[in-house]
Amino acid sequence: MPYLEQAGYDYVFRKRPTKFKSDGCVIIWKKERFAQKSKDNLTDLNFSAMKNNFINKNLLEEYKRNNIIVNILLQDVSLGN
């Protein structure tokens, strides 16, 4: 990650909700072009699948794969706004 910062990038990284894997989801942007305008939001899809009334609970294990969604709001700062 220090290489990204030295190259002028910023990022948000969130690890998967498992202790067995170290990968996750990353969003990377050029700092001279964008600024982060919101806190990153994390959605744990295991939790979402368990709460979703439209998913057949007999198939729940098929949906539980420790996947996540990360979203943020970026503002284009290159426009001078």
Secondary structure, 3 states (H helix, E strand, C coil): CHHHHHCCEEEEEEECCCCCCCCEEEEEEECCCEEECCCCEEEEHHHHHHHCCCCCHHHHHHHCCCCEEEECCEEECCCCC
